[in-house]
Each structure stands twice: as C-alpha cells, then as structure tokens.
C-alpha cells in the first residue's frame, strides 16, 4: 500500500475531507491536506535499497475557526502517532491564517517509516 493511501486512511477518521497536495476546486471546511516534503534515503552498503522508505510528511488543517483547527491538528497527530503508521512528530503545530479565504490553519511535520 502506498504512503499516500496509508496517510489518508489514518486521517479519514479525523475529518472526512482529506486530500494529497491540494484541496478540490470548491472545498468545504474543515479539511486536511497532506504532502510528502522529503525524507531520508537509506541504501545498504552493498548498494541495495533498504526494505523500508522514510518520508517527511506535512499535514495542514484548515478551518473557519482557530479552536477547530487546533482540535483537528491534535486529532490528526494522535491518528498518525498512535495509529498503524507510528509516525514521529517533528514539530509543534505552526499556526496560520489565510486572510483572503478567512481560514485558520495549523501545520505539523511527521517522520514516517513505511514499507513501499
């Protein structure tokens, strides 16, 4: 199962609107967007690729209120860390506000090891 499928499956119980990379053209809120933004490439000294891959995944939560964005951000963290992915949280949530859309956001980065 791909990383994208695993992350989406972990986050769907938190919010029914979960998207990789970007939301739909006419999104409803709240929603969660996730994106792989790198990771650690591990190769064995025998010039073989490791049996697990690593990803740094950013998870953005967007909502019409700060309170809801903060609550969903925490719920997403619980789902990724305590669920099957066993992610490691890399930073506390970074709060954001989009003036044009009047939306509150929170972004957290996670370190995830997974079988490709």
VENMONOR-V890702 format. One line per field, one symbol per residue. ss: DSSP state (~ for helix, > for strand, _ for the rest). phi: phi as a letter, one per 20 degrees, with the letter a starting at -180 (. if undefined). Layout:
ss: ???
phi: ???
This chain:
ss: __~~~~~~~~~~_____>>>__________>>>>>>______>>___>>___>>>>>>>>>>>__~~~~~~~~~~~~~~~~~_____>>____>>>>>____>>>>>>>>>>>>__
phi: .fggffffffegfebfdccembfffcfddfbcccbfcpqdedcffemdffecdccededddcbecfgffffffffffgfeeeegflfdfebfgdfbbdffelcdcbccdcdcdbef
